[in-house]
């Protein structure tokens, strides 16, 4: 399988030092050093997808039980003490963030 990428603005890459895409260390991988935006030209995280994303496989996350071992029950009373020490907050999204993300109830 081959992957091809084309910049939306080819003039953006004027010399080799500007190119952030490179072959990965593992065969058949590509690495990009910077932020990637899909349907946005102003990504503010490593990957920003404005729209639906379809995944044809697993999505692994650090909280996924498949990534953990030695899972065991804890002392509930001790954990409740810790929870009472937590700082709880309410907030509103900034209007400019809410509009870009399509959030109606801020």
Secondary structure, 3 states (H helix, E strand, C coil): CCCCCCCCCHHHCCCHHHCCEEECCCCCCEEECCCEEECCCCCCCCEEECCCCCCCCCCCCCCCHHHCCCCCCCCHHHHHHHHHCCCCCCCCCCHHHHHHHCCCCC
